[in-house]
């Protein structure tokens, strides 16, 4: 069964299912949410993610294949390492908790939430996860590890279903989100970029878990502000663990989620002929994508499947954003570097909304000339 589609609170998807067409919906993961919150002004990504569109396939279909992704070898290594960590009722995880917290951590039963009575629907699994969280947090089952739990979080007016690797039982009065990754920690140090990205994704899970506690009338302070990162030690498959504080990431995430426009409102502005059905003609797909307002910056190339399309689009219209957010923010009211240069050399006169930006440009140009020894 395909994963459940992200829906609006209290309802089922409609316009978004129509936009997606015949393809299976892609899950709205923590990775996608961190990418969206990295650029909350991008309506294009908000709608495509809300609709569950396969953005890599869409970009390829319109001639802009993304140039990043995990190799089959890396995915196989990740699955193998996850199996090792889960072996024996999460014995390795319990060992690592004992080491990192320096307190006795008892073994626990494991509730596998990969399916619920044969039902793999994310919505059904999320309901069972909530039931077990209430059960465990109330003290009725103090030692129960939730494996493959499903949490929900509202993003851009839609409900996203999220799947952290595990949720620990109560340890020292706290519940910990667990993230399992296959990148190695060499001499106790893992790749800082990979760790930072994992911390952002873990913050999404921690926030969703805290909101689940609050919705159940439970103290969300029971959810630790640290998560347990489990990854291989050195060049072996021996798991090692690190408790990582995500309070800073939680603050940033909460702020950025509040800045994202509702995907329903953006989709309502699309023409009736718009579609992201991968079976549609490339020209029709291209015009539908172009109808969505993007907010491209060079950093998008590192995490968004649509970035190469958006880069070429920004270059075609000489958008200041293609040179970086700093240039974009320094030119308020000016939507083209061609326009900025025309104002700078006096070819055209700036309007009232452009005047401040042009004054700054002229001041910067004078400083550049002075630095080079020319006349101001």
MARFI-78123 format. One record per residue (C-alpha): residue in one letter; chain; x, y, z. Coordinates in nm, 4 decimals, padded with zeros to 6 digits. Layout:
residuo:cadena:xx:yy:zz
a:A:X:Y:Z
...
//
This chain:
residuo:cadena:xx:yy:zz
x:A:00.0000:00.0000:00.0000
x:A:00.1405:00.3447:-00.0869
x:A:00.2080:00.5835:00.2000
x:A:-00.0750:00.8023:00.3153
x:A:-00.0899:01.1384:00.1480
x:A:-00.0308:01.4532:00.3539
x:A:-00.3741:01.6015:00.4166
x:A:-00.5268:01.9157:00.5545
x:A:-00.6188:01.9153:00.9251
x:A:-00.9471:01.7332:00.9670
x:A:-00.9887:01.6485:00.5986
x:A:-00.8641:01.4558:00.3001
x:A:-00.6569:01.5894:00.0108
x:A:-00.8512:01.6956:-00.2964
x:A:-00.6916:01.9622:-00.5159
x:A:-00.3476:01.8251:-00.4366
x:A:-00.4413:01.4713:-00.5366
x:A:-00.5720:01.6130:-00.8645
x:A:-00.2493:01.8012:-00.9223
x:A:-00.0385:01.4921:-00.8521
x:A:-00.2467:01.2793:-01.0896
x:A:-00.1815:00.9096:-01.1324
x:A:00.1439:00.8804:-00.9384
x:A:00.1700:00.7434:-00.5853
x:A:00.2103:01.0181:-00.3230
x:A:00.5541:01.0751:-00.1768
x:A:00.5708:01.0867:00.2026
x:A:00.6205:01.4294:00.3628
x:A:00.9403:01.3465:00.5535
x:A:01.1482:01.5367:00.8073
x:A:01.4123:01.5771:00.5355
x:A:01.1568:01.7574:00.3155
x:A:01.0397:01.9755:00.6023
x:A:01.3949:02.0884:00.6833
x:A:01.4469:02.1697:00.3142
x:A:01.1224:02.3682:00.3070
x:A:01.2031:02.5592:00.6253
x:A:01.5477:02.6403:00.4847
x:A:01.3641:02.8463:00.2199
x:A:01.0151:02.9183:00.3597
x:A:00.9334:03.1750:00.0907
x:A:00.9354:02.9100:-00.1837
x:A:00.5741:02.8475:-00.2850
x:A:00.6859:02.6030:-00.5524
x:A:00.8340:02.3573:-00.3058
x:A:00.5455:02.4039:-00.0607
x:A:00.2868:02.2965:-00.3206
x:A:00.4913:02.0106:-00.4708
x:A:00.5621:01.8639:-00.1263
x:A:00.2018:01.9108:-00.0111
x:A:00.0843:01.7287:-00.3230
x:A:00.3283:01.4430:-00.2641
x:A:00.4893:01.4934:-00.6067
x:A:00.8098:01.3033:-00.6864
x:A:01.0212:01.6144:-00.7467
x:A:01.3235:01.4238:-00.8788
x:A:01.1096:01.2515:-01.1419
x:A:00.9329:01.5786:-01.2247
x:A:01.2623:01.7647:-01.2695
x:A:01.3947:01.4863:-01.4907
x:A:01.0746:01.4872:-01.6977
x:A:01.1145:01.8585:-01.7783
x:A:01.4847:01.8223:-01.8606
x:A:01.6558:01.9229:-01.5347
x:A:01.7634:01.5982:-01.3695
x:A:01.8972:01.6554:-01.0158
x:A:02.2589:01.5643:-00.9534
x:A:02.2485:01.4348:-00.5999
x:A:02.0998:01.1468:-00.4037
x:A:02.2001:00.8311:-00.2182
x:A:02.3591:00.5426:-00.4026
x:A:02.2067:00.1915:-00.3812
x:A:02.5205:00.0856:-00.1920
x:A:02.4688:00.3570:00.0714
x:A:02.1018:00.2655:00.1099
x:A:02.1890:-00.1037:00.1547
x:A:02.4541:-00.0149:00.4149
x:A:02.2006:00.1981:00.6007
x:A:01.9433:-00.0823:00.6094
x:A:02.2062:-00.3290:00.7317
x:A:02.3178:-00.0966:01.0113
x:A:01.9601:-00.0250:01.1181
x:A:01.8954:-00.4000:01.1464
x:A:02.2023:-00.4357:01.3662
x:A:02.0874:-00.1580:01.6002
x:A:01.7368:-00.3066:01.6243
x:A:01.8612:-00.6591:01.6938
x:A:01.7823:-00.8083:02.0343
x:A:01.5122:-00.5605:02.1314
x:A:01.7352:-00.2587:02.0729
x:A:02.0066:-00.4032:02.2965
x:A:02.2742:-00.1768:02.1470
x:A:02.0576:00.1324:02.1956
x:A:02.0041:00.0472:02.5616
x:A:02.3800:-00.0039:02.6044
x:A:02.4466:00.3373:02.4505
x:A:02.1864:00.5072:02.6715
x:A:02.3541:00.3599:02.9778
x:A:02.6905:00.4934:02.8601
x:A:02.5729:00.8403:02.7617
x:A:02.3348:00.9093:03.0500
x:A:02.5442:00.7341:03.3140
x:A:02.2313:00.5999:03.4824
x:A:02.0781:00.2516:03.4969
x:A:01.8657:00.1884:03.1871
x:A:01.6508:-00.1219:03.2004
x:A:01.5697:-00.3370:02.9009
x:A:01.2248:-00.2895:02.7543
x:A:00.9653:-00.4474:02.5327
x:A:00.9471:-00.3240:02.1735
x:A:00.6276:-00.2289:01.9906
x:A:00.6845:-00.2463:01.6146
x:A:00.4627:00.0117:01.4470
x:A:00.5575:-00.0738:01.0889
x:A:00.2021:-00.1945:01.0564
x:A:-00.1021:-00.2068:01.2805
x:A:-00.2992:-00.5289:01.2453
x:A:-00.1750:-00.5593:00.8879
x:A:-00.2553:-00.1964:00.8024
x:A:00.0446:00.0084:00.6821
x:A:-00.1462:00.3374:00.6420
x:A:00.0503:00.6197:00.8011
x:A:-00.2699:00.7698:00.9410
x:A:-00.3607:00.4419:01.1129
x:A:-00.0077:00.3944:01.2443
x:A:-00.0081:00.7534:01.3728
x:A:-00.3286:00.6855:01.5666
x:A:-00.1779:00.3752:01.7261
x:A:00.1407:00.5666:01.8073
x:A:-00.0633:00.8318:01.9892
x:A:-00.2482:00.5624:02.1827
x:A:00.0773:00.3990:02.2936
x:A:00.2369:00.7337:02.3827
x:A:-00.0554:00.8109:02.6128
x:A:-00.0317:00.4583:02.7547
x:A:00.3428:00.4794:02.8214
x:A:00.3511:00.8413:02.9435
x:A:00.0699:00.7653:03.1902
x:A:00.2923:00.4984:03.3450
x:A:00.0798:00.2012:03.2374
x:A:00.3703:00.0589:03.0348
x:A:00.6811:00.2293:03.1629
x:A:00.9254:00.0171:02.9624
x:A:00.8054:00.0118:02.6018
x:A:01.0227:00.1213:02.3083
x:A:00.8269:00.2391:02.0050
x:A:00.9896:00.1135:01.6838
x:A:00.8956:00.2940:01.3590
x:A:00.6476:00.5274:01.5351
x:A:00.4495:00.7740:01.3229
x:A:00.3974:01.1335:01.4323
x:A:00.2088:01.4181:01.2686
x:A:00.2921:01.7842:01.2235
x:A:00.1079:02.0633:01.0446
x:A:00.3232:02.2163:00.7699
x:A:00.1996:02.4852:00.5310
x:A:-00.1581:02.4074:00.6356
x:A:-00.1234:02.0337:00.5608
x:A:-00.0692:01.7354:00.7884
x:A:00.2680:01.5650:00.7434
x:A:00.3213:01.2114:00.8757
x:A:00.6731:01.1570:01.0091
x:A:00.8666:00.8405:01.0889
x:A:01.1556:00.8654:01.3362
x:A:01.3509:00.5431:01.3773
x:A:01.2458:00.4936:01.7392
x:A:01.1212:00.6494:02.0609
x:A:01.2793:00.5256:02.3816
x:A:01.0914:00.4238:02.6926
x:A:01.1043:00.6664:02.9865
x:A:01.4685:00.7055:03.0869
x:A:01.5443:00.9304:03.3836
x:A:01.2010:01.0872:03.3454
x:A:01.2516:01.1670:02.9755
x:A:01.1639:01.0131:02.6396
x:A:01.4293:01.0354:02.3661
x:A:01.3897:01.0422:01.9894
x:A:01.6375:00.8056:01.8218
x:A:01.7962:00.8660:01.4810
x:A:02.0015:00.5894:01.3160
x:A:02.2510:00.6926:01.0470
x:A:02.5124:00.4991:00.8518
x:A:02.7805:00.7725:00.8359
x:A:03.0731:00.6816:01.0601
x:A:03.2135:00.8596:01.3634
x:A:03.5925:00.8436:01.3233
x:A:03.7801:00.8806:01.6525
x:A:03.4553:00.9943:01.8109
x:A:03.3872:01.2661:01.5510
x:A:03.1289:01.2353:01.2730
x:A:03.1010:01.4578:00.9666
x:A:02.9761:01.7896:01.1121
x:A:02.7640:01.8657:00.8038
x:A:02.5894:01.5266:00.8258
x:A:02.5382:01.5678:01.2005
x:A:02.3942:01.9186:01.1555
x:A:02.1501:01.7941:00.8913
x:A:02.0468:01.5026:01.1133
x:A:01.9955:01.7420:01.4059
x:A:01.7570:01.9532:01.1961
x:A:01.5573:01.6448:01.1010
x:A:01.5566:01.5212:01.4613
x:A:01.4226:01.8605:01.5711
x:A:01.1233:01.8041:01.3411
x:A:01.0545:01.4721:01.5157
x:A:01.1048:01.6194:01.8638
x:A:00.8646:01.9055:01.7872
x:A:00.6040:01.6641:01.6501
x:A:00.6414:01.4418:01.9570
x:A:00.6043:01.7348:02.1954
x:A:00.2880:01.8428:02.0181
x:A:00.1544:01.4872:02.0404
x:A:00.2143:01.4951:02.4162
x:A:00.0465:01.8359:02.4470
x:A:-00.2539:01.7238:02.2388
x:A:-00.2976:01.4286:02.4741
x:A:-00.2925:01.6576:02.7789
x:A:00.0492:01.5281:02.8832
x:A:00.3519:01.7266:02.9949
x:A:00.5547:01.7868:02.6765
x:A:00.8547:01.8567:02.8996
x:A:00.8869:01.4786:02.9288
x:A:01.0249:01.4819:02.5726
x:A:01.3995:01.5404:02.5936
x:A:01.5507:01.8342:02.4063
x:A:01.8341:01.6002:02.3131
x:A:01.8125:01.3121:02.0668
x:A:02.0217:00.9973:02.0500
x:A:02.2245:00.9716:01.7291
x:A:02.3439:00.6162:01.6616
x:A:02.6048:00.5643:01.3917
x:A:02.8948:00.3235:01.3206
x:A:03.2152:00.3619:01.5197
x:A:03.5289:00.4117:01.3105
x:A:03.5424:00.1677:01.0167
x:A:03.3480:-00.1159:01.1786
x:A:02.9745:-00.1671:01.2193
x:A:02.9904:-00.1339:01.5970
x:A:02.7247:00.1236:01.6969
x:A:02.8255:00.4305:01.8942
x:A:02.5917:00.6918:02.0361
x:A:02.5859:01.0681:02.0835
x:A:02.3282:01.2787:02.2676
x:A:02.2830:01.5997:02.0704
x:A:02.1014:01.9075:02.2000
x:A:01.8517:02.0487:01.9483
x:A:01.7094:02.3464:02.1402
x:A:01.8539:02.5895:01.8884
x:A:01.7162:02.3871:01.5973
x:A:01.3746:02.3689:01.7669
x:A:01.3579:02.7478:01.8021
x:A:01.4564:02.7992:01.4381
x:A:01.2130:02.5333:01.3181
x:A:00.9167:02.6795:01.5078
x:A:00.9939:03.0252:01.3691
x:A:01.0343:02.9076:01.0096
x:A:00.7189:02.6937:01.0141
x:A:00.5253:03.0063:01.1004
x:A:00.6644:03.1838:00.7920
x:A:00.5557:02.9229:00.5369
x:A:00.2473:03.0179:00.3384
x:A:-00.0457:02.7777:00.3289
x:A:-00.0043:02.5418:00.0360
x:A:-00.3811:02.5479:-00.0265
x:A:-00.3718:02.9246:-00.0802
x:A:-00.0832:02.8988:-00.3266
x:A:-00.2418:02.6093:-00.5175
x:A:-00.5672:02.8044:-00.5500
x:A:-00.3838:03.0549:-00.7720
x:A:-00.2833:02.7903:-01.0260
x:A:-00.4697:02.7763:-01.3574
x:A:-00.7300:02.5017:-01.3932
x:A:-00.5098:02.3272:-01.6519
x:A:-00.2125:02.2935:-01.4175
x:A:-00.0903:01.9402:-01.3455
x:A:00.2117:01.7647:-01.2017
x:A:00.1074:01.4236:-01.3296
x:A:00.4275:01.2657:-01.4599
x:A:00.2308:01.1096:-01.7464
x:A:00.1529:01.4570:-01.8834
x:A:00.3493:01.6119:-02.1692
x:A:00.6762:01.7841:-02.0640
x:A:00.5611:02.1190:-02.2043
x:A:00.2446:02.1105:-01.9955
x:A:00.4428:02.0085:-01.6881
x:A:00.6910:02.2892:-01.7499
x:A:00.4186:02.5531:-01.7768
x:A:00.2566:02.4203:-01.4560
x:A:00.5847:02.4402:-01.2668
x:A:00.6475:02.7900:-01.4031
x:A:00.3066:02.8991:-01.2682
x:A:00.4333:02.8371:-00.9133
x:A:00.6348:03.1191:-00.7603
x:A:00.9835:03.0054:-00.6592
x:A:01.2409:03.1627:-00.4292
x:A:01.5682:03.0362:-00.5718
x:A:01.9064:03.0952:-00.4093
x:A:02.2298:02.9069:-00.4911
x:A:02.2041:02.7077:-00.1670
x:A:01.8979:02.5295:-00.3097
x:A:02.1317:02.3245:-00.5316
x:A:02.2454:02.1261:-00.2276
x:A:01.9045:02.0029:-00.1143
x:A:01.6223:02.0626:-00.3645
x:A:01.5515:01.8390:-00.6625
x:A:01.3981:02.1306:-00.8550
x:A:01.6972:02.3600:-00.8029
x:A:01.8556:02.3248:-01.1486
x:A:01.5260:02.4175:-01.3133
x:A:01.4840:02.7152:-01.0784
x:A:01.8457:02.8241:-01.1365
x:A:01.7982:02.8384:-01.5136
x:A:01.4684:03.0210:-01.4650
x:A:01.6359:03.2781:-01.2350
x:A:01.9221:03.3254:-01.4822
x:A:01.6790:03.3809:-01.7716
x:A:01.5064:03.6669:-01.5912
x:A:01.8309:03.7972:-01.4305
x:A:01.6893:03.7545:-01.0798
x:A:01.9206:03.9014:-00.8126
x:A:01.8543:03.5908:-00.6029
x:A:02.0661:03.3787:-00.8392
x:A:02.3686:03.5595:-00.6926
x:A:02.2674:03.4746:-00.3365
x:A:02.0263:03.5881:-00.0686
x:A:02.2626:03.8717:00.0282
x:A:02.2347:04.0304:-00.3168
x:A:01.8591:03.9705:-00.3260
x:A:01.8073:04.1315:00.0147
x:A:02.0264:04.4281:-00.0825
x:A:01.8049:04.5089:-00.3814
x:A:01.4534:04.5444:-00.2386
x:A:01.2013:04.6410:-00.5051
x:A:01.4369:04.5465:-00.7913
x:A:01.3546:04.2147:-00.9569
x:A:01.6345:04.2076:-01.2160
x:A:02.0081:04.2769:-01.2130
x:A:01.9635:04.4217:-01.5642
x:A:01.7268:04.6810:-01.4156
x:A:01.9729:04.7514:-01.1335
x:A:02.2570:04.8146:-01.3801
x:A:02.0349:05.0360:-01.5948
x:A:01.9506:05.2479:-01.2879
x:A:02.3174:05.2578:-01.1862
x:A:02.4448:05.3939:-01.5187
x:A:02.1535:05.6357:-01.5534
x:A:01.9855:05.4639:-01.8491
x:A:01.6590:05.4491:-01.6555
x:A:01.5302:05.6372:-01.3534
x:A:01.4388:05.4334:-01.0433
x:A:01.0858:05.4421:-00.9089
x:A:01.0018:05.5304:-00.5471
x:A:01.0185:05.1648:-00.4378
x:A:01.3631:05.1263:-00.5949
x:A:01.5225:05.4525:-00.4822
x:A:01.6791:05.3286:-00.1557
x:A:01.8334:05.0254:-00.3225
x:A:01.9761:05.2361:-00.6057
x:A:02.1261:05.4836:-00.3555
x:A:02.3035:05.1932:-00.1878
x:A:02.4243:05.0646:-00.5239
x:A:02.5659:05.4047:-00.6156
x:A:02.7397:05.4342:-00.2786
x:A:02.8901:05.0883:-00.3253
x:A:02.9996:05.1812:-00.6782
x:A:03.1737:05.4961:-00.5475
x:A:03.3584:05.2922:-00.2847
x:A:03.4612:05.0395:-00.5493
x:A:03.6011:05.3163:-00.7702
x:A:03.7905:05.4723:-00.4801
x:A:03.9381:05.1371:-00.3852
x:A:04.0591:05.0911:-00.7420
x:A:04.2073:05.4408:-00.7456
x:A:03.9517:05.5916:-00.9808
x:A:03.7390:05.9028:-00.9505
x:A:03.4472:05.8809:-00.7103
//
